[in-house]
């Protein structure tokens, strides 16, 4: 069983590499620097097992006092992102064995988790936020049909009536209209790892991942049945 513990990274961009047969393979390059273990949760203290990781160090003035106080409990550096990975009882035991029975009290050793946890993994799941499409009309946003384009028509690309008569005399919430097509949280599963560069903290995977360059990504091993 693969451990559900993952890491965080940022998307660098896309390129292509050539395999042994000379075929061009589209790949995505991800920068995944080591993540700091900022908190450990157990069934005794929090009711469940989890590991909280911090990613991308920042200046102290970029964080609030509660955030700084949380990180100072383990003398961790100020980080921009925090991500919690839940673990089962078996996974929590394996994690503690691997990191020499790590506890919340001895996190001051600045234990980190890097790309080495993916050495024995072939498939991964990556979660990120898709690229927003900006403001667009109701036809492009919701695939509505246009009005007649003949001479005399005054309804070429208008949305038409949006009211519900004198009763209730208002527009219902959720009415499909023109607006901003925002980004959404998206997960792509079963992505194949092409190469892991531990020296430069680079992860190369086959295919594309959600988001634009410099976007935050959550990387975890794919579940095996």
HELIX and SHEET records of a PDB file:
HELIX    1   1 UNK A   60  UNK A   62  5                                   3    
HELIX    2   2 UNK A   65  UNK A   72  1                                   8    
HELIX    3   3 UNK A   89  UNK A   98  1                                  10    
HELIX    4   4 UNK A  104  UNK A  109  5                                   6    
HELIX    5   5 UNK A  115  UNK A  118  5                                   4    
HELIX    6   6 UNK A  138  UNK A  142  1                                   5    
SHEET    1   A 7 UNK A   7  UNK A  18  0                                        
SHEET    2   A 7 UNK A  24  UNK A  31 -1                                        
SHEET    3   A 7 UNK A 202  UNK A 206 -1                                        
SHEET    4   A 7 UNK A 185  UNK A 197 -1                                        
SHEET    5   A 7 UNK A 123  UNK A 129 -1                                        
SHEET    6   A 7 UNK A 216  UNK A 221 -1                                        
SHEET    7   A 7 UNK A   7  UNK A  18 -1                                        
SHEET    1   B 4 UNK A  79  UNK A  87  0                                        
SHEET    2   B 4 UNK A  49  UNK A  57 -1                                        
SHEET    3   B 4 UNK A  35  UNK A  41 -1                                        
SHEET    4   B 4 UNK A 112  UNK A 113 -1                                        
SHEET    1   C 2 UNK A 134  UNK A 136  0                                        
SHEET    2   C 2 UNK A 179  UNK A 181 -1                                        
END                                                                             
